Amino acid sequence: MLRYLHIRNFAIIDNLEIDFEPGMTVLSGETGAGKSILIDALGLLLGDRADSEAVRHGSERAEVSAEFLLDDTSQAREWLQQRDMLDADHAESCLIRRTVSADGRGRATINGGPTTVRELKELGEFLLDIHGQHAHQSLLKADIQRDLVDDFGKHQELRQRIADLYREYRHISERLASLENRDEDGGLRADYLKYQIAELEALKLSDDEVASLDSEHKRLANAGRLLQDGQQAMNLLYEGDEGSAYEQLNQVVHLLHGLQKLDSSFNDIAETVESARILIQEAGFSLRDRIESLDLDPARLDWVEKRLGAIHDIARKHQVRPEDLGQHLQNLSEELGGLESAGEEIEKLQGELKRLQTEYADLARDLHQARCTTATRLATEVQTIIRELGMPQGCFEIQVNALEETQPRMHGADLIEFLVSANPGQSPRPLNKVASGGELSRISLAIQVVAAESTHVPSLIFDEVDTGIGGGVAEIVGRQLAELGRTRQTLCVTHLPQVAAQATHHLFVGKEIVDGMTRTRISTLAPEARVEEIARMLGGVDITEQTRAHAAEMLGVAAA
């Protein structure tokens, strides 16, 4: 359950701390004091979209944090354990914090560790269930009606299996359509590919042949320079009669031998020069062998130039680089293979679609039967409550119609519709055709009460869901909420004294102006103050003793 809430610089709230208790707690106060802002802050804490406009004017950031107490068997505790987010030293509670800066950036933590908005949403579903004041408006939407039935019947696992199957079916359908479209002109494309492949295969291009031919062409095309410069280098290095590097080193060696006899310090120098002379001699031998081995046949040059020309012509025609022709041939062959096997692939995919349709039909049938059973139970319970809420002859039905489509759908093959008849003698008709605003509010409240009774979420919040209800009906609403408060924590924002009187705890939300700034304040009402607040909600500007007596009577009856 929610034990503690701290809000700072959020909307008109500068700094607010609230301790919560088990049972039913009501929040009341003047319009605009900030009651619903508390609900918005809790929504932000548990994954709602962050908005920089929520940051209090003049502040750098807004911050919301809360502590939730965890039962040993709670789903929230299990969720935290699975993700190693449970605080071992304080395993009985969970601390959540979220901040939003004025530039729109935000940060969130669970038990001090960083987390994502998605994880906040997942955890929030196990901690808190917020029923908004505008729920009756969304009740007119077909997808909301379908989700209400599925949530009440706990059909999530079956719905997920159908959704996964639908996505697989759609993926295969798109693949099949692509193949069928390609197969329509596949014959012409295949003939063209065969022609291109034959042309490339006739070239008989081997691996790395282009690089090898380029290197050979460079050598053959520069034959004159290779011979001339090579012979000149040979003369300078080794074979020149006079002045070659080898001959000069011979003279140096002879001179150093003489110096060694006179001074042994020349030994190292003599050895170094001797090594250089030997290296020069070896280089000369290698250079001579290389020059003699040069094959500079002009006929070979002509053949290489023609071969390179043919390769470049084909490369230009296919719009690829010469060195990529081998990969291009492989790509064309794979595409041709794909076209030739498209028929087999199409047949395979068609068979897969039939299998998925059969599997979908079985799952959709199971979901339809589960929905029919759930719809009957939900409708019966809702009808019981709406008859207590000022519609004594009200009739509420949930119609589950199976669609005849064989194509898989994301949410199953049913059209779910809520039907209502407010007066005797009238057949039930769709909500948006017959229900007034007040009737919609009562039906919505009845559904939320029934849904809340079936959920395992420990804390429930009702944000002015009693809008449009008054008199004795409001008292019944308060009793329904108080009954929920016997088994779980129930928080209710209301303007109705009949509802507020039923609560176990009463919080008053007010506002004050300090230094020209509006601030929200909150206080827990003692019994005397609570009588005064109920009287304020009952009366007008002037509160009389008679009004106070009526308020005290309402509180006494509720407590009995």
C-alpha positions as CSV (number, residue, x, y, z in Angstrom):
1,M,0.0,0.0,0.0
2,L,1.0,3.7,-0.4
3,R,2.5,4.8,2.9
4,Y,4.2,8.1,2.1
5,L,4.2,10.7,-0.7
6,H,6.5,13.7,-1.1
7,I,5.9,16.3,-3.9
8,R,8.1,19.3,-4.5
9,N,7.8,22.0,-7.1
10,F,5.0,20.2,-9.0
11,A,2.4,22.5,-10.6
12,I,1.2,24.8,-7.7
13,I,2.7,22.5,-5.0
14,D,5.9,23.8,-3.6
15,N,6.6,21.2,-0.9
16,L,4.1,18.6,0.3
17,E,4.5,15.5,2.5
18,I,1.6,13.1,3.2
19,D,1.4,10.0,5.3
20,F,-1.3,7.5,4.2
21,E,-3.2,4.9,6.2
22,P,-5.0,1.7,5.3
23,G,-8.7,1.7,4.6
24,M,-10.7,4.4,2.9
25,T,-9.2,7.9,2.8
26,V,-11.0,10.8,1.3
27,L,-9.5,14.0,-0.1
28,S,-11.7,17.1,-0.2
29,G,-11.2,20.8,-0.6
30,E,-12.1,23.8,-2.7
31,T,-11.9,23.6,-6.5
32,G,-8.4,24.3,-7.7
33,A,-6.8,23.6,-4.4
34,G,-4.7,20.8,-5.9
35,K,-6.6,17.6,-5.1
36,S,-6.3,16.1,-8.6
37,I,-2.7,17.4,-8.9
38,L,-1.9,14.8,-6.2
39,I,-3.3,12.1,-8.5
40,D,-1.3,13.6,-11.5
41,A,1.9,13.4,-9.4
42,L,1.3,9.8,-8.5
43,G,0.6,9.1,-12.2
44,L,4.0,10.7,-13.1
45,L,5.7,8.6,-10.5
46,L,4.3,5.4,-12.0
47,G,5.2,6.0,-15.6
48,D,2.9,8.8,-17.1
49,R,4.5,11.0,-19.7
50,A,6.8,13.7,-18.2
51,D,5.9,17.3,-19.1
52,S,8.2,20.3,-18.3
53,E,5.1,22.4,-17.9
54,A,4.4,20.5,-14.7
55,V,7.5,22.1,-13.1
56,R,6.4,24.9,-10.7
57,H,7.0,28.3,-12.1
58,G,10.5,29.6,-11.2
59,S,11.8,26.2,-10.2
60,E,14.5,24.1,-11.9
61,R,12.8,20.8,-11.5
62,A,9.9,18.9,-10.1
63,E,10.3,15.9,-7.8
64,V,7.9,13.2,-6.7
65,S,8.8,10.3,-4.4
66,A,6.8,7.7,-2.6
67,E,7.2,4.7,-0.3
68,F,5.0,1.6,-0.8
69,L,4.7,-1.2,1.7
70,L,5.0,-4.7,0.3
71,D,3.3,-7.9,1.4
72,D,5.4,-11.0,1.5
73,T,3.3,-12.5,-1.4
74,S,2.7,-9.3,-3.4
75,Q,3.3,-9.3,-7.1
76,A,5.3,-6.1,-6.8
77,R,7.7,-7.8,-4.4
78,E,8.1,-10.7,-6.9
79,W,8.7,-8.3,-9.8
80,L,11.4,-6.5,-7.8
81,Q,13.1,-9.8,-6.8
82,Q,13.2,-11.0,-10.4
83,R,15.1,-7.8,-11.4
84,D,17.3,-7.7,-8.4
85,M,15.7,-4.4,-7.4
86,L,14.5,-5.4,-3.9
87,D,16.4,-3.6,-1.1
88,A,17.7,-6.5,1.1
89,D,17.8,-4.3,4.2
90,H,14.3,-2.9,3.7
91,A,12.5,-5.7,1.9
92,E,9.2,-4.7,3.3
93,S,9.0,-1.5,1.3
94,C,9.8,0.1,-2.1
95,L,11.0,3.6,-2.7
96,I,10.3,5.3,-6.0
97,R,11.5,8.7,-7.1
98,R,11.1,10.7,-10.3
99,T,12.3,14.1,-11.3
100,V,11.5,16.3,-14.3
101,S,13.6,19.4,-15.1
102,A,12.4,22.6,-16.6
103,D,14.0,21.6,-20.0
104,G,12.0,18.4,-20.1
105,R,14.7,15.9,-19.1
106,G,13.8,13.4,-16.4
107,R,15.3,10.7,-14.2
108,A,13.7,7.9,-12.2
109,T,14.9,5.5,-9.5
110,I,13.6,2.4,-7.8
111,N,15.1,1.7,-4.4
112,G,17.9,4.1,-5.3
113,G,18.9,2.4,-8.6
114,P,18.2,4.0,-12.0
115,T,15.2,2.7,-13.9
116,T,13.2,3.4,-17.1
117,V,9.7,4.7,-17.6
118,R,8.7,1.3,-19.0
119,E,9.8,-0.3,-15.7
120,L,7.9,2.3,-13.7
121,K,4.7,1.4,-15.7
122,E,5.2,-2.3,-15.1
123,L,5.8,-1.9,-11.4
124,G,3.0,0.6,-11.1
125,E,0.5,-1.9,-12.3
126,F,1.2,-4.0,-9.2
127,L,1.1,-1.1,-6.8
128,L,-1.6,1.4,-7.7
129,D,-4.8,1.5,-9.8
130,I,-6.1,5.0,-10.7
131,H,-9.7,5.4,-11.8
132,G,-10.0,8.8,-13.4
133,Q,-13.0,11.2,-13.3
134,H,-13.3,11.0,-17.1
135,A,-13.5,7.2,-17.3
136,H,-17.2,7.3,-18.3
137,Q,-16.2,9.2,-21.5
138,S,-13.8,6.5,-22.7
139,L,-16.4,3.8,-21.8
140,L,-18.1,4.6,-25.1
141,K,-15.1,3.3,-27.1
142,A,-15.3,-0.3,-28.4
143,D,-11.7,-1.1,-27.6
144,I,-12.1,0.1,-24.0
145,Q,-15.2,-2.1,-23.6
146,R,-13.2,-5.1,-25.0
147,D,-10.3,-4.4,-22.7
148,L,-12.6,-4.1,-19.6
149,V,-14.0,-7.6,-20.3
150,D,-10.5,-9.1,-20.9
151,D,-9.0,-7.4,-17.8
152,F,-11.9,-8.6,-15.6
153,G,-11.7,-12.1,-17.0
154,K,-7.9,-12.2,-16.9
155,H,-7.6,-13.1,-20.5
156,Q,-4.2,-11.5,-20.9
157,E,-2.2,-14.7,-21.6
158,L,-4.7,-15.8,-24.3
159,R,-4.7,-12.3,-25.8
160,Q,-0.9,-12.3,-25.9
161,R,-0.8,-15.6,-27.8
162,I,-3.3,-14.3,-30.3
163,A,-1.3,-11.0,-30.7
164,D,1.9,-12.9,-31.3
165,L,0.2,-15.2,-33.8
166,Y,-1.3,-12.2,-35.6
167,R,2.2,-10.5,-35.9
168,E,3.6,-13.7,-37.3
169,Y,0.7,-14.0,-39.8
170,R,1.2,-10.5,-41.0
171,H,4.9,-10.9,-41.5
172,I,4.4,-14.1,-43.6
173,S,1.6,-12.4,-45.5
174,E,3.8,-9.5,-46.5
175,R,6.6,-11.9,-47.5
176,L,4.2,-13.9,-49.6
177,A,2.8,-10.8,-51.3
178,S,6.3,-9.7,-52.2
179,L,7.1,-13.0,-53.7
180,E,3.8,-13.2,-55.7
181,N,4.4,-9.7,-57.1
182,R,7.9,-10.6,-58.1
183,D,6.7,-13.9,-59.6
184,E,4.4,-12.0,-62.0
185,D,7.3,-10.6,-64.0
186,G,9.8,-13.2,-62.8
187,G,10.0,-14.9,-66.2
188,L,11.4,-11.9,-68.0
189,R,13.8,-11.1,-65.1
190,A,15.1,-14.7,-65.1
191,D,15.8,-14.6,-68.8
192,Y,17.7,-11.4,-68.4
193,L,19.7,-12.8,-65.4
194,K,20.6,-15.9,-67.4
195,Y,22.0,-13.7,-70.2
196,Q,24.1,-11.6,-67.8
197,I,25.4,-14.7,-66.0
198,A,26.4,-16.4,-69.2
199,E,28.3,-13.3,-70.3
200,L,30.2,-13.1,-67.0
201,E,30.9,-16.9,-67.0
202,A,32.3,-16.6,-70.5
203,L,34.8,-14.1,-69.2
204,K,36.2,-16.9,-67.0
205,L,37.6,-14.3,-64.5
206,S,39.7,-16.0,-61.8
207,D,40.1,-14.7,-58.2
208,D,42.6,-11.8,-58.0
209,E,43.1,-11.8,-61.7
210,V,42.5,-8.1,-62.1
211,A,45.1,-7.1,-59.6
212,S,47.6,-9.6,-61.1
213,L,47.0,-8.3,-64.6
214,D,47.4,-4.7,-63.5
215,S,50.7,-5.5,-61.9
216,E,51.9,-7.4,-65.0
217,H,50.8,-4.6,-67.3
218,K,52.7,-2.0,-65.4
219,R,55.9,-4.1,-65.7
220,L,55.5,-4.9,-69.4
221,A,54.6,-1.3,-70.3
222,N,57.7,0.0,-68.6
223,A,60.2,-2.6,-70.2
224,G,62.6,0.0,-71.5
225,R,63.0,1.8,-68.2
226,L,63.3,-1.5,-66.3
227,L,66.3,-2.6,-68.5
228,Q,68.0,0.8,-68.8
229,D,67.7,1.9,-65.2
230,G,68.3,-1.6,-63.9
231,Q,71.6,-1.9,-65.9
232,Q,72.7,1.6,-64.7
233,A,72.0,0.6,-61.1
234,M,74.0,-2.6,-61.7
235,N,77.0,-0.6,-63.0
236,L,77.0,1.8,-60.1
237,L,76.6,-0.9,-57.6
238,Y,78.8,-3.7,-58.7
239,E,79.9,-4.1,-62.3
240,G,81.4,-0.8,-63.2
241,D,85.1,-1.0,-64.0
242,E,85.9,2.0,-62.0
243,G,83.9,3.9,-59.4
244,S,81.3,1.3,-58.5
245,A,80.2,1.1,-54.9
246,Y,81.7,-2.4,-54.6
247,E,85.1,-1.3,-56.0
248,Q,85.3,1.7,-53.8
249,L,84.5,-0.4,-50.7
250,N,87.4,-2.8,-51.7
251,Q,89.8,0.1,-51.6
252,V,88.4,1.2,-48.2
253,V,88.9,-2.4,-46.9
254,H,92.5,-2.5,-48.1
255,L,93.3,0.8,-46.4
256,L,91.6,-0.2,-43.1
257,H,93.6,-3.5,-43.0
258,G,96.8,-1.4,-43.0
259,L,95.5,0.9,-40.2
260,Q,94.5,-2.2,-38.1
261,K,98.2,-3.2,-38.0
262,L,99.1,0.1,-36.6
263,D,96.1,0.6,-34.2
264,S,93.7,-2.1,-33.1
265,S,90.9,0.5,-32.4
266,F,90.2,0.4,-36.2
267,N,89.1,-3.3,-35.9
268,D,85.3,-2.6,-35.4
269,I,85.3,-0.1,-38.3
270,A,87.0,-2.5,-40.6
271,E,84.5,-5.3,-39.7
272,T,81.5,-2.9,-40.4
273,V,82.9,-1.9,-43.8
274,E,83.6,-5.6,-44.7
275,S,80.0,-6.4,-43.9
276,A,78.8,-3.6,-46.1
277,R,81.1,-4.8,-48.9
278,I,79.6,-8.4,-48.7
279,L,76.0,-7.0,-48.7
280,I,76.8,-4.8,-51.8
281,Q,78.1,-7.9,-53.5
282,E,75.0,-9.9,-52.7
283,A,72.8,-7.1,-53.8
284,G,74.7,-6.9,-57.1
285,F,74.2,-10.7,-57.7
286,S,70.5,-10.4,-57.0
287,L,70.1,-7.3,-59.2
288,R,71.9,-9.1,-62.1
289,D,69.7,-12.2,-61.7
290,R,66.5,-10.1,-61.7
291,I,67.5,-8.1,-64.9
292,E,68.4,-11.4,-66.7
293,S,65.0,-12.9,-65.7
294,L,62.9,-10.1,-67.0
295,D,60.3,-11.4,-69.6
296,L,59.5,-8.4,-71.6
297,D,57.8,-10.1,-74.5
298,P,55.8,-7.4,-76.6
299,A,53.3,-10.1,-77.6
300,R,52.5,-10.7,-73.9
301,L,52.0,-7.0,-73.4
302,D,49.5,-7.0,-76.2
303,W,47.6,-9.9,-74.8
304,V,47.4,-8.4,-71.3
305,E,46.1,-5.1,-72.6
306,K,43.4,-6.9,-74.6
307,R,42.4,-9.0,-71.5
308,L,42.2,-5.9,-69.3
309,G,40.2,-4.1,-71.9
310,A,37.6,-6.9,-72.1
311,I,37.3,-7.0,-68.3
312,H,36.8,-3.2,-68.0
313,D,34.2,-3.3,-70.8
314,I,32.2,-5.9,-69.0
315,A,32.5,-4.0,-65.7
316,R,31.2,-0.8,-67.3
317,K,28.3,-2.6,-68.8
318,H,27.3,-4.1,-65.4
319,Q,28.1,-0.9,-63.6
320,V,30.5,-2.4,-61.1
321,R,34.2,-2.1,-60.5
322,P,36.4,-4.7,-62.3
323,E,37.5,-6.2,-59.0
324,D,33.9,-6.7,-58.0
325,L,32.8,-8.7,-61.0
326,G,33.2,-12.1,-59.2
327,Q,30.9,-10.9,-56.3
328,H,28.5,-9.5,-58.9
329,L,28.3,-12.9,-60.6
330,Q,27.5,-14.5,-57.3
331,N,24.8,-12.0,-56.5
332,L,23.1,-12.5,-59.9
333,S,23.3,-16.3,-59.5
334,E,21.6,-16.1,-56.0
335,E,18.9,-13.8,-57.4
336,L,18.2,-16.2,-60.3
337,G,18.1,-19.1,-57.8
338,G,15.6,-17.2,-55.7
339,L,13.4,-16.6,-58.8
340,E,13.6,-20.2,-59.8
341,S,12.7,-21.3,-56.3
342,A,10.0,-18.6,-55.8
343,G,7.2,-21.1,-56.7
344,E,8.3,-23.5,-54.0
345,E,8.6,-20.7,-51.5
346,I,5.2,-19.4,-52.3
347,E,3.7,-22.8,-51.8
348,K,5.5,-23.2,-48.5
349,L,4.3,-19.8,-47.3
350,Q,0.7,-20.4,-48.3
351,G,0.8,-23.6,-46.3
352,E,2.2,-21.7,-43.3
353,L,-0.6,-19.2,-43.5
354,K,-3.2,-21.9,-43.5
355,R,-1.6,-23.4,-40.4
356,L,-1.6,-20.1,-38.7
357,Q,-5.3,-19.5,-39.7
358,T,-6.2,-22.8,-38.2
359,E,-4.3,-22.1,-35.0
360,Y,-5.8,-18.6,-34.8
361,A,-9.3,-20.0,-35.2
362,D,-8.8,-22.3,-32.3
363,L,-7.4,-19.6,-30.1
364,A,-10.0,-17.1,-31.1
365,R,-12.7,-19.7,-30.3
366,D,-11.2,-20.2,-26.9
367,L,-11.1,-16.5,-26.3
368,H,-14.7,-16.0,-27.5
369,Q,-15.9,-18.6,-25.1
370,A,-14.0,-17.1,-22.2
371,R,-15.3,-13.6,-23.1
372,C,-18.9,-14.9,-23.2
373,T,-18.5,-16.4,-19.7
374,T,-16.8,-13.3,-18.4
375,A,-19.3,-10.9,-20.0
376,T,-22.2,-12.6,-18.3
377,R,-20.6,-12.5,-14.9
378,L,-19.4,-8.9,-15.3
379,A,-22.8,-7.7,-16.6
380,T,-24.6,-9.3,-13.7
381,E,-22.4,-7.6,-11.1
382,V,-22.5,-4.2,-12.8
383,Q,-26.3,-4.4,-13.2
384,T,-26.6,-5.2,-9.4
385,I,-24.7,-2.0,-8.6
386,I,-26.3,0.4,-11.1
387,R,-29.7,-0.6,-9.7
388,E,-28.5,0.5,-6.3
389,L,-27.2,3.8,-7.9
390,G,-30.5,5.3,-8.8
391,M,-31.4,3.1,-11.8
392,P,-33.7,0.5,-10.1
393,Q,-35.0,-0.8,-13.4
394,G,-31.7,-0.6,-15.2
395,C,-30.6,-3.5,-17.4
396,F,-27.0,-3.9,-18.4
397,E,-25.8,-6.5,-20.9
398,I,-22.5,-7.2,-22.6
399,Q,-22.8,-8.6,-26.1
400,V,-20.0,-10.7,-27.5
401,N,-20.4,-11.2,-31.3
402,A,-18.0,-13.5,-33.2
403,L,-16.8,-12.0,-36.4
404,E,-16.9,-14.2,-39.5
405,E,-13.5,-13.0,-40.8
406,T,-10.9,-15.8,-41.1
407,Q,-8.0,-13.3,-41.3
408,P,-6.3,-13.1,-37.9
409,R,-6.8,-9.9,-35.9
410,M,-4.7,-8.4,-33.1
411,H,-7.3,-8.7,-30.4
412,G,-9.3,-11.8,-31.5
413,A,-12.4,-12.3,-33.6
414,D,-15.0,-10.6,-31.4
415,L,-17.0,-7.4,-31.4
416,I,-17.8,-6.5,-27.8
417,E,-20.5,-4.0,-27.1
418,F,-22.0,-2.7,-23.8
419,L,-25.8,-2.4,-23.9
420,V,-28.1,-0.6,-21.4
421,S,-31.7,0.0,-20.8
422,A,-32.6,2.6,-18.1
423,N,-36.3,2.1,-18.2
424,P,-38.6,-0.9,-18.2
425,G,-40.0,-1.9,-21.5
426,Q,-37.0,-0.7,-23.4
427,S,-34.7,-3.2,-25.1
428,P,-31.0,-2.7,-24.3
429,R,-29.2,-0.5,-26.7
430,P,-25.6,0.7,-27.1
431,L,-24.4,3.1,-24.4
432,N,-23.7,5.9,-26.8
433,K,-27.3,5.7,-28.1
434,V,-29.3,5.8,-24.9
435,A,-27.2,6.6,-21.8
436,S,-27.2,10.2,-20.5
437,G,-24.2,11.8,-18.9
438,G,-25.4,11.0,-15.4
439,E,-26.2,7.4,-16.3
440,L,-22.8,7.0,-17.9
441,S,-21.2,8.2,-14.7
442,R,-23.1,5.6,-12.7
443,I,-22.4,2.8,-15.1
444,S,-18.7,3.7,-15.2
445,L,-18.5,3.8,-11.4
446,A,-20.3,0.4,-11.1
447,I,-17.8,-1.1,-13.6
448,Q,-14.8,0.4,-11.8
449,V,-16.1,-0.9,-8.4
450,V,-16.6,-4.4,-9.8
451,A,-13.2,-4.3,-11.6
452,A,-11.5,-3.1,-8.4
453,E,-13.0,-6.0,-6.4
454,S,-11.4,-8.5,-8.8
455,T,-8.0,-6.9,-8.9
456,H,-5.0,-7.8,-6.7
457,V,-3.6,-4.2,-6.7
458,P,-3.3,-3.1,-3.0
459,S,-4.1,0.6,-3.5
460,L,-7.0,2.1,-5.4
461,I,-7.5,5.7,-6.3
462,F,-10.9,7.2,-7.4
463,D,-10.5,10.7,-8.8
464,E,-14.0,12.4,-8.7
465,V,-15.6,9.3,-10.3
466,D,-18.8,10.3,-8.5
467,T,-19.3,13.4,-10.8
468,G,-23.0,13.8,-11.7
469,I,-24.2,11.8,-8.7
470,G,-26.0,13.2,-5.7
471,G,-28.5,12.6,-2.9
472,G,-29.1,9.1,-1.7
473,V,-27.2,7.6,-4.6
474,A,-24.1,9.4,-3.5
475,E,-24.4,7.8,-0.1
476,I,-24.6,4.4,-1.7
477,V,-21.5,5.2,-3.7
478,G,-19.7,6.1,-0.5
479,R,-20.7,2.8,1.0
480,Q,-19.4,0.9,-2.0
481,L,-16.0,2.7,-1.7
482,A,-15.9,2.1,2.0
483,E,-16.6,-1.6,1.4
484,L,-13.6,-1.7,-0.9
485,G,-11.6,0.0,1.8
486,R,-12.1,-2.9,4.1
487,T,-9.9,-5.2,2.0
488,R,-7.5,-2.7,0.4
489,Q,-6.3,0.9,0.6
490,T,-8.8,3.2,-1.1
491,L,-8.2,6.9,-1.8
492,C,-11.0,9.0,-3.1
493,V,-11.1,12.6,-4.3
494,T,-14.6,13.9,-4.0
495,H,-16.9,17.0,-3.6
496,L,-19.8,15.0,-2.1
497,P,-20.3,15.0,1.6
498,Q,-22.2,11.7,1.4
499,V,-19.1,10.1,0.1
500,A,-16.6,11.9,2.4
501,A,-18.6,10.9,5.5
502,Q,-18.0,7.2,4.7
503,A,-14.2,7.5,4.8
504,T,-12.0,6.2,7.7
505,H,-9.5,9.0,7.2
506,H,-10.1,12.6,5.9
507,L,-7.5,14.8,4.3
508,F,-8.2,18.4,3.5
509,V,-6.5,20.1,0.5
510,G,-6.3,23.8,0.6
511,K,-4.3,26.6,-1.0
512,E,-2.8,29.8,0.3
513,I,-0.9,32.7,-1.1
514,V,2.6,33.3,0.3
515,D,4.8,36.1,-1.1
516,G,2.5,36.4,-4.1
517,M,2.8,32.7,-4.9
518,T,0.0,30.1,-4.6
519,R,0.8,27.1,-2.6
520,T,-1.1,23.9,-1.8
521,R,-1.3,22.6,1.7
522,I,-2.8,19.5,3.1
523,S,-3.8,18.4,6.6
524,T,-5.4,15.4,8.3
525,L,-8.7,16.4,9.8
526,A,-9.5,15.7,13.5
527,P,-13.1,14.7,14.3
528,E,-14.2,18.3,15.0
529,A,-12.5,19.7,11.9
530,R,-14.0,16.9,9.9
531,V,-17.5,17.9,11.0
532,E,-16.7,21.4,9.8
533,E,-15.5,20.2,6.5
534,I,-18.5,18.0,5.9
535,A,-20.7,21.0,6.8
536,R,-18.8,23.1,4.3
537,M,-19.5,20.5,1.6
538,L,-23.2,20.4,2.6
539,G,-23.8,24.1,2.9
540,G,-23.0,27.3,1.1
541,V,-21.1,30.4,2.2
542,D,-22.6,30.5,5.7
543,I,-22.5,27.3,7.7
544,T,-25.2,27.1,10.3
545,E,-25.4,25.0,13.4
546,Q,-28.1,23.0,11.7
547,T,-25.7,22.2,8.9
548,R,-23.0,21.2,11.4
549,A,-25.5,19.0,13.2
550,H,-26.4,17.3,9.9
551,A,-22.7,16.8,9.2
552,A,-22.2,15.2,12.6
553,E,-25.2,13.0,12.0
554,M,-23.9,11.8,8.7
555,L,-20.5,10.9,10.2
556,G,-22.2,9.1,13.1
557,V,-24.4,7.0,10.8
558,A,-21.4,6.1,8.6
559,A,-19.4,5.0,11.6
560,A,-22.2,2.9,13.1
